[in-house]
Amino acid sequence: MIRALVLLCMVVLPLVRCHKIHEHMTREEMLSVFHTGHESVPAYEIVPVLHSVHKRSTREPEIHLKAFGKDISLSLKPTEGLLRGNHLPMWTVTKNASQPDGLRYEKVTNADVDIGDIYQDTTNMASILLHRDTNGKVLVDGNIGSELVIRPLPDRILHEVVGKNSNLHREELLPNVTRSKRNLKHTNHHVVYKKVNRSIGDEYSDYSE
């Protein structure tokens, strides 16, 4: 009995620590990832993400991950009829004690900033923005179905927390995929969290949160 409890703790405690990463985030980082403060954090998981590109078309990437006990595979196609990602308005957020929420929002006026491209997987009701960081790593930002949101983690959290937590780099956290592993590339860990239920307005969104 005691041995069983010890083994259970060895499995559960690392998972608990993995799901406390928000405690290392600043308020600005919380808002950029969860759109909320520390007082109302949704259920979330930190997951490794694999990505690939169809050999026949470089415009139809695939994303593979495992979240909340399910393998998720997205076959993405460019979104038709919407603005390209690099033409969408961008805003920066900085501290400002004079503002009601302590933050100042400023629109980015540089139209040449490339923030990525928008894709959809209609089968999985996913709407995804793909772009790359300064190191060329693929960043995934968007909605998966009616319940999940995927977002990149702040660079500081990746280096100071995720990179130092071996529990987040275990083999069992990777998705089970059918294609050869050598055709898949790792990118940075991402956060996947569950949306807060909304009573109205969801019918007007394009798979949006």
Biotite code that builds the C-alpha atoms (Angstrom):
import biotite.structure as struc

atoms = struc.array([
    struc.Atom([0.000, 0.000, 0.000], chain_id="A", res_id=1, res_name="MET", atom_name="CA", element="C"),
    struc.Atom([2.767, 2.423, 0.965], chain_id="A", res_id=2, res_name="ILE", atom_name="CA", element="C"),
    struc.Atom([4.704, 1.570, -2.185], chain_id="A", res_id=3, res_name="ARG", atom_name="CA", element="C"),
    struc.Atom([1.611, 2.284, -4.303], chain_id="A", res_id=4, res_name="ALA", atom_name="CA", element="C"),
    struc.Atom([1.186, 5.691, -2.664], chain_id="A", res_id=5, res_name="LEU", atom_name="CA", element="C"),
    struc.Atom([4.829, 6.541, -3.275], chain_id="A", res_id=6, res_name="VAL", atom_name="CA", element="C"),
    struc.Atom([4.536, 5.616, -6.953], chain_id="A", res_id=7, res_name="LEU", atom_name="CA", element="C"),
    struc.Atom([1.349, 7.669, -7.244], chain_id="A", res_id=8, res_name="LEU", atom_name="CA", element="C"),
    struc.Atom([3.085, 10.701, -5.760], chain_id="A", res_id=9, res_name="CYS", atom_name="CA", element="C"),
    struc.Atom([5.991, 10.273, -8.173], chain_id="A", res_id=10, res_name="MET", atom_name="CA", element="C"),
    struc.Atom([3.526, 10.511, -11.066], chain_id="A", res_id=11, res_name="VAL", atom_name="CA", element="C"),
    struc.Atom([1.181, 13.195, -9.736], chain_id="A", res_id=12, res_name="VAL", atom_name="CA", element="C"),
    struc.Atom([3.610, 15.674, -8.183], chain_id="A", res_id=13, res_name="LEU", atom_name="CA", element="C"),
    struc.Atom([5.570, 16.376, -11.407], chain_id="A", res_id=14, res_name="PRO", atom_name="CA", element="C"),
    struc.Atom([2.265, 17.026, -13.180], chain_id="A", res_id=15, res_name="LEU", atom_name="CA", element="C"),
    struc.Atom([1.179, 19.423, -10.448], chain_id="A", res_id=16, res_name="VAL", atom_name="CA", element="C"),
    struc.Atom([4.433, 21.333, -10.766], chain_id="A", res_id=17, res_name="ARG", atom_name="CA", element="C"),
    struc.Atom([4.015, 21.503, -14.536], chain_id="A", res_id=18, res_name="CYS", atom_name="CA", element="C"),
    struc.Atom([0.632, 23.128, -14.091], chain_id="A", res_id=19, res_name="HIS", atom_name="CA", element="C"),
    struc.Atom([1.912, 25.851, -11.741], chain_id="A", res_id=20, res_name="LYS", atom_name="CA", element="C"),
    struc.Atom([3.871, 27.725, -14.391], chain_id="A", res_id=21, res_name="ILE", atom_name="CA", element="C"),
    struc.Atom([1.452, 30.662, -14.256], chain_id="A", res_id=22, res_name="HIS", atom_name="CA", element="C"),
    struc.Atom([2.797, 31.409, -10.779], chain_id="A", res_id=23, res_name="GLU", atom_name="CA", element="C"),
    struc.Atom([6.106, 32.373, -12.412], chain_id="A", res_id=24, res_name="HIS", atom_name="CA", element="C"),
    struc.Atom([4.442, 34.816, -14.824], chain_id="A", res_id=25, res_name="MET", atom_name="CA", element="C"),
    struc.Atom([4.162, 38.567, -14.450], chain_id="A", res_id=26, res_name="THR", atom_name="CA", element="C"),
    struc.Atom([0.773, 40.205, -14.870], chain_id="A", res_id=27, res_name="ARG", atom_name="CA", element="C"),
    struc.Atom([1.715, 41.323, -18.395], chain_id="A", res_id=28, res_name="GLU", atom_name="CA", element="C"),
    struc.Atom([2.696, 37.755, -19.301], chain_id="A", res_id=29, res_name="GLU", atom_name="CA", element="C"),
    struc.Atom([-0.565, 36.436, -17.865], chain_id="A", res_id=30, res_name="MET", atom_name="CA", element="C"),
    struc.Atom([-2.573, 38.875, -19.957], chain_id="A", res_id=31, res_name="LEU", atom_name="CA", element="C"),
    struc.Atom([-0.638, 38.049, -23.116], chain_id="A", res_id=32, res_name="SER", atom_name="CA", element="C"),
    struc.Atom([-1.181, 34.309, -22.662], chain_id="A", res_id=33, res_name="VAL", atom_name="CA", element="C"),
    struc.Atom([-4.477, 33.861, -20.812], chain_id="A", res_id=34, res_name="PHE", atom_name="CA", element="C"),
    struc.Atom([-6.086, 37.295, -21.263], chain_id="A", res_id=35, res_name="HIS", atom_name="CA", element="C"),
    struc.Atom([-6.679, 37.299, -17.519], chain_id="A", res_id=36, res_name="THR", atom_name="CA", element="C"),
    struc.Atom([-4.844, 37.819, -14.244], chain_id="A", res_id=37, res_name="GLY", atom_name="CA", element="C"),
    struc.Atom([-3.616, 35.350, -11.633], chain_id="A", res_id=38, res_name="HIS", atom_name="CA", element="C"),
    struc.Atom([-6.993, 35.438, -9.898], chain_id="A", res_id=39, res_name="GLU", atom_name="CA", element="C"),
    struc.Atom([-8.863, 33.537, -12.638], chain_id="A", res_id=40, res_name="SER", atom_name="CA", element="C"),
    struc.Atom([-6.506, 31.120, -14.384], chain_id="A", res_id=41, res_name="VAL", atom_name="CA", element="C"),
    struc.Atom([-8.267, 28.579, -16.636], chain_id="A", res_id=42, res_name="PRO", atom_name="CA", element="C"),
    struc.Atom([-7.385, 24.884, -16.671], chain_id="A", res_id=43, res_name="ALA", atom_name="CA", element="C"),
    struc.Atom([-4.252, 24.519, -18.789], chain_id="A", res_id=44, res_name="TYR", atom_name="CA", element="C"),
    struc.Atom([-1.395, 22.252, -19.807], chain_id="A", res_id=45, res_name="GLU", atom_name="CA", element="C"),
    struc.Atom([2.122, 22.985, -21.070], chain_id="A", res_id=46, res_name="ILE", atom_name="CA", element="C"),
    struc.Atom([2.736, 20.779, -24.101], chain_id="A", res_id=47, res_name="VAL", atom_name="CA", element="C"),
    struc.Atom([5.437, 20.106, -26.703], chain_id="A", res_id=48, res_name="PRO", atom_name="CA", element="C"),
    struc.Atom([4.348, 20.804, -30.278], chain_id="A", res_id=49, res_name="VAL", atom_name="CA", element="C"),
    struc.Atom([5.388, 19.000, -33.455], chain_id="A", res_id=50, res_name="LEU", atom_name="CA", element="C"),
    struc.Atom([4.915, 20.461, -36.904], chain_id="A", res_id=51, res_name="HIS", atom_name="CA", element="C"),
    struc.Atom([5.382, 19.278, -40.462], chain_id="A", res_id=52, res_name="SER", atom_name="CA", element="C"),
    struc.Atom([4.727, 20.376, -44.019], chain_id="A", res_id=53, res_name="VAL", atom_name="CA", element="C"),
    struc.Atom([3.058, 18.356, -46.741], chain_id="A", res_id=54, res_name="HIS", atom_name="CA", element="C"),
    struc.Atom([5.590, 17.377, -49.394], chain_id="A", res_id=55, res_name="LYS", atom_name="CA", element="C"),
    struc.Atom([3.191, 18.371, -52.168], chain_id="A", res_id=56, res_name="ARG", atom_name="CA", element="C"),
    struc.Atom([2.439, 21.814, -50.804], chain_id="A", res_id=57, res_name="SER", atom_name="CA", element="C"),
    struc.Atom([4.374, 24.071, -48.460], chain_id="A", res_id=58, res_name="THR", atom_name="CA", element="C"),
    struc.Atom([1.157, 26.024, -47.849], chain_id="A", res_id=59, res_name="ARG", atom_name="CA", element="C"),
    struc.Atom([-0.563, 23.217, -45.919], chain_id="A", res_id=60, res_name="GLU", atom_name="CA", element="C"),
    struc.Atom([1.347, 22.626, -42.675], chain_id="A", res_id=61, res_name="PRO", atom_name="CA", element="C"),
    struc.Atom([0.370, 20.135, -39.994], chain_id="A", res_id=62, res_name="GLU", atom_name="CA", element="C"),
    struc.Atom([0.426, 20.616, -36.224], chain_id="A", res_id=63, res_name="ILE", atom_name="CA", element="C"),
    struc.Atom([0.534, 17.709, -33.759], chain_id="A", res_id=64, res_name="HIS", atom_name="CA", element="C"),
    struc.Atom([0.194, 17.842, -29.969], chain_id="A", res_id=65, res_name="LEU", atom_name="CA", element="C"),
    struc.Atom([-1.341, 16.079, -26.998], chain_id="A", res_id=66, res_name="LYS", atom_name="CA", element="C"),
    struc.Atom([-3.513, 18.020, -24.552], chain_id="A", res_id=67, res_name="ALA", atom_name="CA", element="C"),
    struc.Atom([-5.931, 16.969, -21.816], chain_id="A", res_id=68, res_name="PHE", atom_name="CA", element="C"),
    struc.Atom([-5.400, 13.306, -22.641], chain_id="A", res_id=69, res_name="GLY", atom_name="CA", element="C"),
    struc.Atom([-6.141, 13.602, -26.363], chain_id="A", res_id=70, res_name="LYS", atom_name="CA", element="C"),
    struc.Atom([-3.912, 13.504, -29.428], chain_id="A", res_id=71, res_name="ASP", atom_name="CA", element="C"),
    struc.Atom([-4.646, 16.501, -31.650], chain_id="A", res_id=72, res_name="ILE", atom_name="CA", element="C"),
    struc.Atom([-3.625, 16.582, -35.308], chain_id="A", res_id=73, res_name="SER", atom_name="CA", element="C"),
    struc.Atom([-4.414, 19.658, -37.388], chain_id="A", res_id=74, res_name="LEU", atom_name="CA", element="C"),
    struc.Atom([-4.172, 19.722, -41.176], chain_id="A", res_id=75, res_name="SER", atom_name="CA", element="C"),
    struc.Atom([-4.090, 23.432, -41.901], chain_id="A", res_id=76, res_name="LEU", atom_name="CA", element="C"),
    struc.Atom([-5.147, 25.221, -45.042], chain_id="A", res_id=77, res_name="LYS", atom_name="CA", element="C"),
    struc.Atom([-4.754, 28.943, -45.778], chain_id="A", res_id=78, res_name="PRO", atom_name="CA", element="C"),
    struc.Atom([-7.827, 30.933, -44.823], chain_id="A", res_id=79, res_name="THR", atom_name="CA", element="C"),
    struc.Atom([-9.629, 32.398, -47.802], chain_id="A", res_id=80, res_name="GLU", atom_name="CA", element="C"),
    struc.Atom([-11.514, 35.674, -47.684], chain_id="A", res_id=81, res_name="GLY", atom_name="CA", element="C"),
    struc.Atom([-9.797, 37.078, -44.590], chain_id="A", res_id=82, res_name="LEU", atom_name="CA", element="C"),
    struc.Atom([-6.960, 39.545, -44.155], chain_id="A", res_id=83, res_name="LEU", atom_name="CA", element="C"),
    struc.Atom([-3.498, 38.036, -44.118], chain_id="A", res_id=84, res_name="ARG", atom_name="CA", element="C"),
    struc.Atom([-1.933, 37.896, -40.684], chain_id="A", res_id=85, res_name="GLY", atom_name="CA", element="C"),
    struc.Atom([0.678, 40.512, -41.507], chain_id="A", res_id=86, res_name="ASN", atom_name="CA", element="C"),
    struc.Atom([-2.042, 43.063, -42.238], chain_id="A", res_id=87, res_name="HIS", atom_name="CA", element="C"),
    struc.Atom([-3.859, 42.695, -38.931], chain_id="A", res_id=88, res_name="LEU", atom_name="CA", element="C"),
    struc.Atom([-3.632, 45.501, -36.347], chain_id="A", res_id=89, res_name="PRO", atom_name="CA", element="C"),
    struc.Atom([-1.057, 44.954, -33.604], chain_id="A", res_id=90, res_name="MET", atom_name="CA", element="C"),
    struc.Atom([-0.876, 46.412, -30.103], chain_id="A", res_id=91, res_name="TRP", atom_name="CA", element="C"),
    struc.Atom([1.866, 46.613, -27.490], chain_id="A", res_id=92, res_name="THR", atom_name="CA", element="C"),
    struc.Atom([1.199, 46.462, -23.747], chain_id="A", res_id=93, res_name="VAL", atom_name="CA", element="C"),
    struc.Atom([3.302, 48.307, -21.174], chain_id="A", res_id=94, res_name="THR", atom_name="CA", element="C"),
    struc.Atom([2.936, 49.203, -17.511], chain_id="A", res_id=95, res_name="LYS", atom_name="CA", element="C"),
    struc.Atom([1.163, 52.471, -16.741], chain_id="A", res_id=96, res_name="ASN", atom_name="CA", element="C"),
    struc.Atom([-0.010, 53.163, -13.201], chain_id="A", res_id=97, res_name="ALA", atom_name="CA", element="C"),
    struc.Atom([-2.339, 55.947, -14.386], chain_id="A", res_id=98, res_name="SER", atom_name="CA", element="C"),
    struc.Atom([-4.530, 53.491, -16.325], chain_id="A", res_id=99, res_name="GLN", atom_name="CA", element="C"),
    struc.Atom([-7.427, 51.666, -14.586], chain_id="A", res_id=100, res_name="PRO", atom_name="CA", element="C"),
    struc.Atom([-5.883, 48.230, -15.164], chain_id="A", res_id=101, res_name="ASP", atom_name="CA", element="C"),
    struc.Atom([-2.299, 49.432, -14.762], chain_id="A", res_id=102, res_name="GLY", atom_name="CA", element="C"),
    struc.Atom([-1.499, 48.841, -18.436], chain_id="A", res_id=103, res_name="LEU", atom_name="CA", element="C"),
    struc.Atom([-1.112, 51.029, -21.508], chain_id="A", res_id=104, res_name="ARG", atom_name="CA", element="C"),
    struc.Atom([-2.082, 49.772, -24.957], chain_id="A", res_id=105, res_name="TYR", atom_name="CA", element="C"),
    struc.Atom([-0.481, 51.296, -28.045], chain_id="A", res_id=106, res_name="GLU", atom_name="CA", element="C"),
    struc.Atom([-1.241, 50.405, -31.645], chain_id="A", res_id=107, res_name="LYS", atom_name="CA", element="C"),
    struc.Atom([1.742, 49.400, -33.786], chain_id="A", res_id=108, res_name="VAL", atom_name="CA", element="C"),
    struc.Atom([1.770, 51.558, -36.904], chain_id="A", res_id=109, res_name="THR", atom_name="CA", element="C"),
    struc.Atom([4.494, 49.717, -38.849], chain_id="A", res_id=110, res_name="ASN", atom_name="CA", element="C"),
    struc.Atom([2.527, 47.974, -41.603], chain_id="A", res_id=111, res_name="ALA", atom_name="CA", element="C"),
    struc.Atom([5.572, 45.965, -42.697], chain_id="A", res_id=112, res_name="ASP", atom_name="CA", element="C"),
    struc.Atom([5.689, 43.892, -39.505], chain_id="A", res_id=113, res_name="VAL", atom_name="CA", element="C"),
    struc.Atom([5.116, 40.253, -40.435], chain_id="A", res_id=114, res_name="ASP", atom_name="CA", element="C"),
    struc.Atom([3.150, 38.462, -37.731], chain_id="A", res_id=115, res_name="ILE", atom_name="CA", element="C"),
    struc.Atom([2.400, 35.322, -39.712], chain_id="A", res_id=116, res_name="GLY", atom_name="CA", element="C"),
    struc.Atom([-0.394, 33.713, -41.704], chain_id="A", res_id=117, res_name="ASP", atom_name="CA", element="C"),
    struc.Atom([-3.874, 32.520, -40.800], chain_id="A", res_id=118, res_name="ILE", atom_name="CA", element="C"),
    struc.Atom([-4.954, 28.912, -41.349], chain_id="A", res_id=119, res_name="TYR", atom_name="CA", element="C"),
    struc.Atom([-7.997, 26.770, -40.654], chain_id="A", res_id=120, res_name="GLN", atom_name="CA", element="C"),
    struc.Atom([-8.792, 23.121, -40.118], chain_id="A", res_id=121, res_name="ASP", atom_name="CA", element="C"),
    struc.Atom([-12.542, 22.972, -40.678], chain_id="A", res_id=122, res_name="THR", atom_name="CA", element="C"),
    struc.Atom([-12.801, 19.347, -39.571], chain_id="A", res_id=123, res_name="THR", atom_name="CA", element="C"),
    struc.Atom([-11.448, 20.196, -36.116], chain_id="A", res_id=124, res_name="ASN", atom_name="CA", element="C"),
    struc.Atom([-12.972, 23.705, -36.095], chain_id="A", res_id=125, res_name="MET", atom_name="CA", element="C"),
    struc.Atom([-9.515, 25.185, -35.615], chain_id="A", res_id=126, res_name="ALA", atom_name="CA", element="C"),
    struc.Atom([-8.409, 28.702, -36.525], chain_id="A", res_id=127, res_name="SER", atom_name="CA", element="C"),
    struc.Atom([-4.643, 29.141, -36.225], chain_id="A", res_id=128, res_name="ILE", atom_name="CA", element="C"),
    struc.Atom([-2.103, 31.929, -36.718], chain_id="A", res_id=129, res_name="LEU", atom_name="CA", element="C"),
    struc.Atom([1.353, 30.570, -37.564], chain_id="A", res_id=130, res_name="LEU", atom_name="CA", element="C"),
    struc.Atom([4.464, 32.718, -37.368], chain_id="A", res_id=131, res_name="HIS", atom_name="CA", element="C"),
    struc.Atom([8.111, 32.385, -36.344], chain_id="A", res_id=132, res_name="ARG", atom_name="CA", element="C"),
    struc.Atom([10.196, 33.816, -33.541], chain_id="A", res_id=133, res_name="ASP", atom_name="CA", element="C"),
    struc.Atom([13.622, 35.391, -33.973], chain_id="A", res_id=134, res_name="THR", atom_name="CA", element="C"),
    struc.Atom([15.208, 31.923, -33.897], chain_id="A", res_id=135, res_name="ASN", atom_name="CA", element="C"),
    struc.Atom([12.976, 30.597, -36.654], chain_id="A", res_id=136, res_name="GLY", atom_name="CA", element="C"),
    struc.Atom([10.849, 28.464, -34.326], chain_id="A", res_id=137, res_name="LYS", atom_name="CA", element="C"),
    struc.Atom([7.216, 28.025, -35.356], chain_id="A", res_id=138, res_name="VAL", atom_name="CA", element="C"),
    struc.Atom([4.719, 29.702, -33.020], chain_id="A", res_id=139, res_name="LEU", atom_name="CA", element="C"),
    struc.Atom([1.108, 28.518, -32.884], chain_id="A", res_id=140, res_name="VAL", atom_name="CA", element="C"),
    struc.Atom([-1.645, 30.878, -31.739], chain_id="A", res_id=141, res_name="ASP", atom_name="CA", element="C"),
    struc.Atom([-5.350, 30.193, -32.047], chain_id="A", res_id=142, res_name="GLY", atom_name="CA", element="C"),
    struc.Atom([-8.398, 28.123, -31.207], chain_id="A", res_id=143, res_name="ASN", atom_name="CA", element="C"),
    struc.Atom([-8.987, 24.392, -31.458], chain_id="A", res_id=144, res_name="ILE", atom_name="CA", element="C"),
    struc.Atom([-12.647, 23.473, -31.511], chain_id="A", res_id=145, res_name="GLY", atom_name="CA", element="C"),
    struc.Atom([-15.072, 25.117, -29.120], chain_id="A", res_id=146, res_name="SER", atom_name="CA", element="C"),
    struc.Atom([-13.114, 24.377, -25.953], chain_id="A", res_id=147, res_name="GLU", atom_name="CA", element="C"),
    struc.Atom([-9.371, 24.847, -26.395], chain_id="A", res_id=148, res_name="LEU", atom_name="CA", element="C"),
    struc.Atom([-6.974, 27.732, -27.000], chain_id="A", res_id=149, res_name="VAL", atom_name="CA", element="C"),
    struc.Atom([-3.294, 27.293, -27.887], chain_id="A", res_id=150, res_name="ILE", atom_name="CA", element="C"),
    struc.Atom([-0.767, 30.073, -27.371], chain_id="A", res_id=151, res_name="ARG", atom_name="CA", element="C"),
    struc.Atom([3.026, 30.504, -27.341], chain_id="A", res_id=152, res_name="PRO", atom_name="CA", element="C"),
    struc.Atom([4.731, 30.975, -24.008], chain_id="A", res_id=153, res_name="LEU", atom_name="CA", element="C"),
    struc.Atom([6.747, 34.124, -23.263], chain_id="A", res_id=154, res_name="PRO", atom_name="CA", element="C"),
    struc.Atom([10.463, 33.780, -24.036], chain_id="A", res_id=155, res_name="ASP", atom_name="CA", element="C"),
    struc.Atom([11.392, 34.340, -20.399], chain_id="A", res_id=156, res_name="ARG", atom_name="CA", element="C"),
    struc.Atom([9.158, 31.492, -19.242], chain_id="A", res_id=157, res_name="ILE", atom_name="CA", element="C"),
    struc.Atom([10.555, 29.183, -21.923], chain_id="A", res_id=158, res_name="LEU", atom_name="CA", element="C"),
    struc.Atom([14.147, 29.808, -20.860], chain_id="A", res_id=159, res_name="HIS", atom_name="CA", element="C"),
    struc.Atom([13.804, 30.229, -17.088], chain_id="A", res_id=160, res_name="GLU", atom_name="CA", element="C"),
    struc.Atom([11.058, 27.711, -16.315], chain_id="A", res_id=161, res_name="VAL", atom_name="CA", element="C"),
    struc.Atom([10.250, 25.272, -19.126], chain_id="A", res_id=162, res_name="VAL", atom_name="CA", element="C"),
    struc.Atom([13.864, 24.747, -20.145], chain_id="A", res_id=163, res_name="GLY", atom_name="CA", element="C"),
    struc.Atom([14.800, 23.808, -16.579], chain_id="A", res_id=164, res_name="LYS", atom_name="CA", element="C"),
    struc.Atom([11.883, 21.450, -15.888], chain_id="A", res_id=165, res_name="ASN", atom_name="CA", element="C"),
    struc.Atom([12.738, 17.941, -17.085], chain_id="A", res_id=166, res_name="SER", atom_name="CA", element="C"),
    struc.Atom([9.163, 16.788, -16.453], chain_id="A", res_id=167, res_name="ASN", atom_name="CA", element="C"),
    struc.Atom([8.036, 18.867, -19.420], chain_id="A", res_id=168, res_name="LEU", atom_name="CA", element="C"),
    struc.Atom([10.367, 17.043, -21.801], chain_id="A", res_id=169, res_name="HIS", atom_name="CA", element="C"),
    struc.Atom([9.272, 13.465, -21.233], chain_id="A", res_id=170, res_name="ARG", atom_name="CA", element="C"),
    struc.Atom([8.560, 11.202, -24.202], chain_id="A", res_id=171, res_name="GLU", atom_name="CA", element="C"),
    struc.Atom([5.004, 10.415, -23.069], chain_id="A", res_id=172, res_name="GLU", atom_name="CA", element="C"),
    struc.Atom([3.999, 14.059, -23.470], chain_id="A", res_id=173, res_name="LEU", atom_name="CA", element="C"),
    struc.Atom([4.460, 13.805, -27.241], chain_id="A", res_id=174, res_name="LEU", atom_name="CA", element="C"),
    struc.Atom([1.432, 13.032, -29.437], chain_id="A", res_id=175, res_name="PRO", atom_name="CA", element="C"),
    struc.Atom([0.978, 9.636, -31.040], chain_id="A", res_id=176, res_name="ASN", atom_name="CA", element="C"),
    struc.Atom([1.331, 10.259, -34.769], chain_id="A", res_id=177, res_name="VAL", atom_name="CA", element="C"),
    struc.Atom([1.207, 7.852, -37.687], chain_id="A", res_id=178, res_name="THR", atom_name="CA", element="C"),
    struc.Atom([3.776, 9.509, -39.926], chain_id="A", res_id=179, res_name="ARG", atom_name="CA", element="C"),
    struc.Atom([7.496, 8.937, -39.535], chain_id="A", res_id=180, res_name="SER", atom_name="CA", element="C"),
    struc.Atom([9.021, 10.916, -36.680], chain_id="A", res_id=181, res_name="LYS", atom_name="CA", element="C"),
    struc.Atom([11.828, 12.137, -38.900], chain_id="A", res_id=182, res_name="ARG", atom_name="CA", element="C"),
    struc.Atom([9.301, 14.194, -40.897], chain_id="A", res_id=183, res_name="ASN", atom_name="CA", element="C"),
    struc.Atom([8.245, 16.129, -37.814], chain_id="A", res_id=184, res_name="LEU", atom_name="CA", element="C"),
    struc.Atom([10.039, 19.040, -36.213], chain_id="A", res_id=185, res_name="LYS", atom_name="CA", element="C"),
    struc.Atom([9.909, 20.192, -32.634], chain_id="A", res_id=186, res_name="HIS", atom_name="CA", element="C"),
    struc.Atom([9.077, 23.765, -31.825], chain_id="A", res_id=187, res_name="THR", atom_name="CA", element="C"),
    struc.Atom([8.849, 25.497, -28.449], chain_id="A", res_id=188, res_name="ASN", atom_name="CA", element="C"),
    struc.Atom([6.435, 24.305, -25.786], chain_id="A", res_id=189, res_name="HIS", atom_name="CA", element="C"),
    struc.Atom([3.043, 25.993, -25.893], chain_id="A", res_id=190, res_name="HIS", atom_name="CA", element="C"),
    struc.Atom([0.199, 26.418, -23.435], chain_id="A", res_id=191, res_name="VAL", atom_name="CA", element="C"),
    struc.Atom([-3.185, 24.866, -24.194], chain_id="A", res_id=192, res_name="VAL", atom_name="CA", element="C"),
    struc.Atom([-6.046, 26.002, -21.994], chain_id="A", res_id=193, res_name="TYR", atom_name="CA", element="C"),
    struc.Atom([-9.785, 25.521, -21.765], chain_id="A", res_id=194, res_name="LYS", atom_name="CA", element="C"),
    struc.Atom([-12.032, 28.402, -22.695], chain_id="A", res_id=195, res_name="LYS", atom_name="CA", element="C"),
    struc.Atom([-14.328, 29.971, -20.153], chain_id="A", res_id=196, res_name="VAL", atom_name="CA", element="C"),
    struc.Atom([-17.943, 29.212, -21.024], chain_id="A", res_id=197, res_name="ASN", atom_name="CA", element="C"),
    struc.Atom([-19.846, 32.037, -22.677], chain_id="A", res_id=198, res_name="ARG", atom_name="CA", element="C"),
    struc.Atom([-23.595, 32.363, -22.766], chain_id="A", res_id=199, res_name="SER", atom_name="CA", element="C"),
    struc.Atom([-23.933, 34.563, -25.868], chain_id="A", res_id=200, res_name="ILE", atom_name="CA", element="C"),
    struc.Atom([-21.988, 35.702, -28.887], chain_id="A", res_id=201, res_name="GLY", atom_name="CA", element="C"),
    struc.Atom([-20.211, 32.468, -29.794], chain_id="A", res_id=202, res_name="ASP", atom_name="CA", element="C"),
    struc.Atom([-22.287, 32.069, -32.922], chain_id="A", res_id=203, res_name="GLU", atom_name="CA", element="C"),
    struc.Atom([-20.708, 35.223, -34.358], chain_id="A", res_id=204, res_name="TYR", atom_name="CA", element="C"),
    struc.Atom([-17.128, 34.057, -33.990], chain_id="A", res_id=205, res_name="SER", atom_name="CA", element="C"),
    struc.Atom([-14.931, 32.306, -36.530], chain_id="A", res_id=206, res_name="ASP", atom_name="CA", element="C"),
    struc.Atom([-13.837, 29.542, -34.147], chain_id="A", res_id=207, res_name="TYR", atom_name="CA", element="C"),
    struc.Atom([-12.683, 32.394, -31.902], chain_id="A", res_id=208, res_name="SER", atom_name="CA", element="C"),
    struc.Atom([-12.357, 32.505, -28.149], chain_id="A", res_id=209, res_name="GLU", atom_name="CA", element="C"),
])
